[in-house]
Amino acid sequence: MVISSFLAGLVGVLSVGNRADRLDEIGAEHAAVTTAALEVYRALAAADATSLNVMLVSGDEEPLQQQAFRDDIAAATAALGFATRTAPTGVTAQKLAELTDSIPVYVGLVEAGWVYAKQARPLGTSYLTEATAFVRGTMLTAATAVRDAETKAITAAQDEVDDFPWAATLAGLLAVAVLVYCQRYVARRTRRRFNIGMAAATVLTVAAFGWLAVASLVAASHSADALDETRQVISPVADARAQGRSADGDEARSLIFPQLGDHERLSKALDDIGELVREAQDSPAGHGQYATLSDARKSLTGWRDAHTSFAGKGAVTYGEAAAAITKPAANEKQTFAAGLDDALGKVAATATEDVRMSIKDSRSALAGVAGALVVLMVLAAAATFAGLWPRISEYR
């Protein structure tokens, strides 16, 4: 009986420890790297758009746009540094290394493009075209791979947290069954129906594993909230934000080096962004941010309407086109693209904090459970011994 109590307690402690480790892994590693990957993607997509906007402005606005580009690169570099220090392995580590090595190459292409463009040499457009192809085809793809790998790891870890502690529960039930059987055996041999010590041990064992079961269910509930927030809000909003920055760059590129079908591609991109925002807004996890997501949809609608109206005007001057892309519309404080990005950024920040708090609450639900299991099972073993000792002494 003492051995069964010890083994049951050991299984319970290991179960709690494994769940706590998975939650620490989610919060301290995978979630942090995922957030960093999203920031890398956003910053690089923004840098791509800004690098092209530099070509559309003049005077005092040009150095401001160039500084905005460098700020985006600094943000991407900082996020990469944080993700790398978290020491991920496998695909994540490989892709982070690729991104780190690619940043100087990308910046060099953009800076060279600006220099040649300022000299009115066609080579400037070639460099910027290559830079855009490089950041989208290589760097943004790598950032997406990091996010996908870490999201899969989060899902796998959360599945472990969500699983009911069947092994520990069965161990606890086995310990209770052994205690009940022994009480009946002692009752038959001694003709005493009730053994206070063994009854107390049974109550303590039931309390210990009942606490474990309840704590595990509460932890699983908070963990599920974090997973829902990630899937229903953070993922679609992050995709919408990244696509918005890419669409902003496409709008500038269509003026600098136009291609056939630019208008249709941009219209489709804006429609896709609208679907992602609507997906987040209509989800159960997105209801708490309905107003901010409505602001994002309002900016997106304004952007779509402005693009459609401008495209329908026919022949326009380069200056008119550049102003339509880089300057706010009448009665607006910022461009529609910037308004969309700001609103989605607020949603992402709030959702990320909600996920962090859910993981913290899940971890808190398990706090102290392992220690309590040890104490209760030691008390159960002691109560068992105390209940049997008078019977043992009768045979001395």
C-alpha positions as CSV (number, residue, x, y, z in Angstrom):
1,M,0.0,0.0,0.0
2,V,2.8,2.4,0.9
3,I,4.5,1.4,-2.4
4,S,1.3,2.0,-4.4
5,S,0.9,5.4,-2.8
6,F,4.5,6.3,-3.7
7,L,4.2,5.1,-7.3
8,A,0.9,6.9,-7.8
9,G,2.4,10.1,-6.4
10,L,5.4,9.7,-8.7
11,V,3.2,9.3,-11.8
12,G,1.2,12.4,-10.7
13,V,4.3,14.5,-10.2
14,L,5.7,13.5,-13.6
15,S,2.4,14.3,-15.2
16,V,2.3,17.8,-13.7
17,G,6.0,18.4,-14.5
18,N,5.5,17.4,-18.2
19,R,2.5,19.8,-18.6
20,A,4.4,22.6,-16.9
21,D,7.4,22.0,-19.2
22,R,5.2,22.1,-22.3
23,L,3.6,25.4,-21.2
24,D,7.1,26.9,-20.5
25,E,8.2,25.7,-23.9
26,I,5.1,27.3,-25.5
27,G,5.5,30.6,-23.7
28,A,9.2,31.0,-23.5
29,E,10.3,29.6,-26.8
30,H,7.7,28.8,-29.5
31,A,5.3,31.6,-29.0
32,A,8.1,34.1,-28.6
33,V,9.8,32.9,-31.9
34,T,6.4,32.9,-33.7
35,T,5.8,36.5,-32.6
36,A,9.4,37.4,-33.7
37,A,8.8,35.7,-37.1
38,L,5.6,37.7,-37.6
39,E,7.5,40.9,-36.8
40,V,10.3,40.0,-39.3
41,Y,7.7,39.4,-42.0
42,R,5.9,42.6,-41.3
43,A,9.1,44.7,-41.1
44,L,10.5,43.2,-44.3
45,A,7.2,43.6,-46.2
46,A,7.0,47.2,-45.0
47,A,10.7,47.8,-46.0
48,D,9.8,46.4,-49.5
49,A,6.9,48.9,-49.8
50,T,9.0,51.8,-48.4
51,S,12.0,51.1,-50.7
52,L,9.7,51.6,-53.7
53,N,7.9,54.6,-52.2
54,V,11.3,56.4,-52.1
55,M,11.1,56.5,-55.9
56,L,7.8,58.3,-55.8
57,V,8.6,61.2,-53.5
58,S,11.0,64.1,-53.7
59,G,12.4,66.9,-51.6
60,D,12.2,66.5,-47.8
61,E,10.0,63.4,-48.1
62,E,12.7,61.3,-49.7
63,P,15.0,61.1,-46.7
64,L,12.0,60.5,-44.5
65,Q,11.0,57.5,-46.6
66,Q,14.6,56.2,-46.6
67,Q,14.8,56.5,-42.8
68,A,11.5,54.6,-42.6
69,F,13.1,51.8,-44.7
70,R,16.1,51.7,-42.4
71,D,13.8,51.6,-39.3
72,D,12.0,48.6,-40.8
73,I,15.3,46.9,-41.4
74,A,16.4,47.6,-37.8
75,A,13.1,46.2,-36.5
76,A,13.5,43.0,-38.6
77,T,17.2,42.7,-37.4
78,A,16.2,43.1,-33.8
79,A,13.4,40.5,-34.1
80,L,15.8,38.1,-35.8
81,G,18.3,38.6,-33.0
82,F,15.7,37.8,-30.4
83,A,14.5,34.7,-32.2
84,T,18.1,33.4,-32.7
85,R,18.9,33.9,-29.0
86,T,15.9,31.8,-28.1
87,A,18.0,28.9,-29.5
88,P,15.5,27.1,-31.7
89,T,16.6,24.1,-33.7
90,G,15.8,22.3,-36.9
91,V,14.0,24.2,-39.7
92,T,13.6,27.3,-37.5
93,A,17.3,27.7,-36.8
94,Q,18.2,27.1,-40.5
95,K,15.7,29.7,-41.8
96,L,16.7,32.3,-39.2
97,A,20.3,31.9,-40.3
98,E,19.3,32.4,-43.9
99,L,17.3,35.5,-43.0
100,T,20.2,36.9,-41.0
101,D,22.6,36.4,-43.9
102,S,20.1,37.8,-46.4
103,I,19.5,41.2,-44.8
104,P,22.9,42.8,-45.8
105,V,22.3,41.5,-49.4
106,Y,18.9,43.0,-49.6
107,V,19.9,46.3,-48.1
108,G,22.8,46.6,-50.5
109,L,20.5,46.0,-53.5
110,V,18.0,48.7,-52.3
111,E,20.7,51.3,-51.5
112,A,22.4,50.7,-54.8
113,G,19.0,51.1,-56.6
114,W,18.4,54.4,-54.9
115,V,21.9,55.7,-55.8
116,Y,21.5,54.8,-59.5
117,A,17.9,56.1,-59.6
118,K,19.0,59.4,-58.3
119,Q,21.5,59.6,-61.2
120,A,18.5,58.9,-63.5
121,R,20.2,55.6,-64.6
122,P,17.9,52.7,-65.6
123,L,20.2,50.4,-63.5
124,G,18.4,51.8,-60.4
125,T,15.1,50.3,-61.5
126,S,16.9,47.0,-62.2
127,Y,18.4,46.9,-58.7
128,L,15.1,47.7,-57.0
129,T,13.3,45.1,-59.1
130,E,15.9,42.5,-58.0
131,A,15.6,43.6,-54.4
132,T,11.8,43.2,-54.5
133,A,12.1,39.7,-56.0
134,F,14.7,38.7,-53.5
135,V,12.8,39.9,-50.4
136,R,9.5,38.3,-51.5
137,G,10.9,35.1,-53.0
138,T,13.5,34.3,-50.4
139,M,13.2,36.4,-47.2
140,L,9.5,36.5,-46.7
141,T,9.3,32.8,-47.7
142,A,11.8,32.0,-45.0
143,A,10.0,34.1,-42.4
144,T,6.8,32.2,-43.3
145,A,8.6,28.9,-42.8
146,V,9.7,29.9,-39.4
147,R,6.2,30.9,-38.4
148,D,4.7,27.7,-39.7
149,A,7.3,25.5,-38.0
150,E,6.8,27.2,-34.6
151,T,3.0,27.2,-35.0
152,K,3.2,23.4,-35.5
153,A,5.4,23.0,-32.4
154,I,2.9,25.1,-30.4
155,T,0.0,23.0,-31.5
156,A,1.8,19.8,-30.6
157,A,2.8,21.1,-27.2
158,Q,-0.7,22.4,-26.5
159,D,-2.2,19.0,-27.5
160,E,-0.1,17.5,-24.7
161,V,-1.4,20.1,-22.3
162,D,-5.0,19.5,-23.4
163,D,-4.8,15.7,-23.0
164,F,-6.5,14.5,-19.8
165,P,-4.0,13.0,-17.3
166,W,-5.2,9.4,-17.9
167,A,-2.0,7.8,-16.7
168,A,-1.9,9.7,-13.4
169,T,-5.7,9.3,-12.9
170,L,-5.4,5.5,-13.4
171,A,-2.4,5.4,-11.0
172,G,-4.5,7.3,-8.4
173,L,-7.5,4.9,-8.9
174,L,-5.2,1.9,-8.6
175,A,-3.9,3.3,-5.3
176,V,-7.4,3.8,-4.1
177,A,-8.4,0.3,-5.2
178,V,-5.4,-1.1,-3.3
179,L,-6.4,0.8,-0.2
180,V,-10.1,-0.3,-0.4
181,Y,-9.0,-3.9,-0.9
182,C,-6.7,-3.8,2.0
183,Q,-9.3,-2.3,4.3
184,R,-11.7,-5.1,3.4
185,Y,-9.0,-7.7,4.0
186,V,-8.1,-6.2,7.4
187,A,-11.8,-5.9,8.3
188,R,-12.3,-9.6,7.6
189,R,-9.2,-10.7,9.5
190,T,-9.7,-8.4,12.5
191,R,-13.5,-8.1,12.5
192,R,-13.1,-4.4,12.7
193,R,-15.2,-2.7,10.0
194,F,-13.5,0.7,10.1
195,N,-9.8,1.6,10.0
196,I,-9.3,5.3,10.6
197,G,-5.8,5.5,9.2
198,M,-6.5,3.6,6.0
199,A,-9.8,5.6,5.5
200,A,-7.8,8.8,5.9
201,A,-5.2,7.6,3.4
202,T,-8.1,6.9,0.9
203,V,-9.5,10.4,1.3
204,L,-6.1,11.9,0.9
205,T,-5.4,10.0,-2.2
206,V,-8.8,10.9,-3.8
207,A,-8.2,14.5,-2.8
208,A,-4.7,14.5,-4.4
209,F,-5.7,13.1,-7.7
210,G,-9.0,15.0,-7.8
211,W,-6.9,18.2,-7.4
212,L,-4.6,17.0,-10.2
213,A,-7.6,16.3,-12.5
214,V,-9.3,19.7,-11.9
215,A,-6.0,21.6,-12.2
216,S,-5.3,19.8,-15.5
217,L,-8.7,20.6,-16.9
218,V,-8.4,24.3,-15.9
219,A,-4.9,24.4,-17.5
220,A,-6.2,22.8,-20.6
221,S,-9.0,25.3,-20.8
222,H,-6.6,28.3,-20.7
223,S,-4.3,26.6,-23.1
224,A,-7.2,26.1,-25.6
225,D,-8.1,29.8,-25.3
226,A,-4.5,30.6,-26.3
227,L,-4.7,28.2,-29.2
228,D,-8.0,29.7,-30.4
229,E,-6.7,33.2,-30.2
230,T,-3.6,32.2,-32.2
231,R,-5.6,30.4,-34.9
232,Q,-8.6,32.6,-35.1
233,V,-7.1,36.1,-34.7
234,I,-3.3,36.3,-34.8
235,S,-2.7,34.1,-37.8
236,P,-5.3,35.7,-40.2
237,V,-4.4,39.2,-38.9
238,A,-0.7,38.6,-39.4
239,D,-1.4,37.3,-42.9
240,A,-3.6,40.3,-43.7
241,R,-1.1,42.8,-42.3
242,A,1.8,41.2,-44.3
243,Q,-0.3,41.1,-47.5
244,G,-1.3,44.7,-46.9
245,R,2.3,45.8,-46.8
246,S,3.0,43.8,-49.9
247,A,0.0,45.3,-51.7
248,D,1.4,48.8,-50.7
249,G,4.6,47.9,-52.4
250,D,2.8,46.5,-55.4
251,E,1.0,49.8,-55.8
252,A,4.3,51.7,-55.9
253,R,5.9,49.1,-58.2
254,S,3.1,49.3,-60.7
255,L,4.0,53.0,-61.2
256,I,7.8,52.6,-61.2
257,F,8.0,49.5,-63.5
258,P,4.4,48.6,-64.5
259,Q,3.4,45.1,-65.6
260,L,0.4,43.8,-67.4
261,G,-2.5,42.9,-65.0
262,D,-1.2,45.2,-62.1
263,H,-4.7,46.5,-61.4
264,E,-6.3,43.1,-61.3
265,R,-3.6,41.7,-59.0
266,L,-3.9,44.6,-56.6
267,S,-7.7,44.3,-56.5
268,K,-7.5,40.6,-55.8
269,A,-4.9,41.2,-53.1
270,L,-7.2,43.8,-51.4
271,D,-10.1,41.3,-51.6
272,D,-8.0,38.6,-50.0
273,I,-7.0,40.9,-47.2
274,G,-10.7,41.7,-46.7
275,E,-11.5,38.0,-46.3
276,L,-8.8,37.5,-43.7
277,V,-9.9,40.5,-41.7
278,R,-13.5,39.3,-41.9
279,E,-12.4,35.8,-40.8
280,A,-10.8,37.3,-37.7
281,Q,-13.7,39.6,-37.0
282,D,-16.4,36.9,-37.3
283,S,-14.5,34.3,-35.1
284,P,-15.4,33.8,-31.5
285,A,-12.0,34.9,-30.4
286,G,-12.2,38.1,-32.5
287,H,-15.4,39.5,-30.9
288,G,-13.4,41.4,-28.3
289,Q,-11.7,43.4,-30.9
290,Y,-14.6,43.9,-33.2
291,A,-14.3,47.7,-33.2
292,T,-10.6,47.8,-34.1
293,L,-11.1,45.2,-36.8
294,S,-14.0,47.4,-38.1
295,D,-11.5,50.3,-38.4
296,A,-9.2,48.0,-40.4
297,R,-12.0,47.1,-42.8
298,K,-12.9,50.8,-43.1
299,S,-9.3,51.7,-44.1
300,L,-9.3,48.7,-46.5
301,T,-12.6,49.9,-48.1
302,G,-11.2,53.4,-48.5
303,W,-8.1,51.9,-50.1
304,R,-10.1,49.7,-52.5
305,D,-12.4,52.6,-53.5
306,A,-9.5,55.0,-54.0
307,H,-7.7,52.4,-56.2
308,T,-10.7,51.7,-58.2
309,S,-11.5,55.4,-58.7
310,F,-8.0,56.2,-59.6
311,A,-7.6,53.3,-62.1
312,G,-10.8,54.4,-63.8
313,K,-9.6,57.9,-64.5
314,G,-7.6,56.8,-67.5
315,A,-4.5,58.9,-68.3
316,V,-2.9,60.6,-65.3
317,T,0.4,62.2,-64.7
318,Y,3.3,60.5,-62.9
319,G,3.0,63.1,-60.1
320,E,-0.7,62.5,-59.6
321,A,-0.2,58.8,-59.4
322,A,2.7,59.2,-57.0
323,A,0.7,61.5,-54.8
324,A,-2.3,59.1,-54.8
325,I,0.0,56.3,-53.5
326,T,2.1,58.2,-50.9
327,K,-0.1,60.9,-49.6
328,P,-3.3,60.7,-47.4
329,A,-6.6,61.2,-49.1
330,A,-8.6,64.3,-48.2
331,N,-9.7,64.5,-44.6
332,E,-7.4,61.6,-43.7
333,K,-4.4,61.7,-41.4
334,Q,-2.6,58.9,-43.1
335,T,-2.8,56.8,-46.2
336,F,-5.3,54.0,-46.2
337,A,-2.5,51.4,-46.4
338,A,-1.0,52.9,-43.2
339,G,-4.4,53.1,-41.5
340,L,-5.0,49.4,-42.3
341,D,-1.5,48.5,-40.9
342,D,-2.0,50.5,-37.7
343,A,-5.4,48.9,-37.0
344,L,-4.2,45.4,-37.6
345,G,-1.0,46.1,-35.6
346,K,-3.2,47.0,-32.6
347,V,-5.3,43.8,-33.0
348,A,-2.1,41.7,-33.2
349,A,-0.6,43.3,-30.1
350,T,-3.7,42.8,-28.1
351,A,-4.2,39.2,-29.2
352,T,-0.6,38.4,-28.5
353,E,-1.0,39.7,-25.0
354,D,-4.1,37.7,-24.5
355,V,-2.3,34.6,-25.6
356,R,0.5,35.4,-23.1
357,M,-2.0,35.8,-20.3
358,S,-3.8,32.6,-21.2
359,I,-0.5,30.6,-21.1
360,K,0.3,32.3,-17.8
361,D,-3.1,31.4,-16.3
362,S,-2.6,27.8,-17.6
363,R,0.8,27.6,-15.9
364,S,-0.7,29.1,-12.7
365,A,-3.4,26.5,-12.6
366,L,-0.6,23.8,-12.2
367,A,1.4,25.8,-9.7
368,G,1.8,24.0,-6.4
369,V,0.0,20.9,-7.6
370,A,3.2,18.8,-7.8
371,G,4.2,19.8,-4.3
372,A,0.7,19.2,-3.0
373,L,0.7,15.7,-4.5
374,V,4.0,14.8,-2.8
375,V,2.7,16.1,0.6
376,L,-0.7,14.4,0.3
377,M,0.7,11.1,-0.8
378,V,3.3,11.1,2.0
379,L,0.5,11.8,4.4
380,A,-1.5,9.0,2.8
381,A,1.4,6.6,3.3
382,A,1.8,7.7,6.9
383,A,-1.9,7.3,7.6
384,T,-1.8,3.8,6.1
385,F,1.1,2.9,8.3
386,A,-0.6,4.4,11.3
387,G,-3.8,2.5,10.6
388,L,-2.0,-0.8,10.2
389,W,0.5,-0.5,13.0
390,P,-2.0,-1.4,15.8
391,R,-2.9,-4.5,13.9
392,I,0.7,-5.4,13.3
393,S,1.6,-4.9,16.9
394,E,-1.1,-7.5,17.9
395,Y,1.1,-10.2,16.3
396,R,4.3,-9.2,18.1
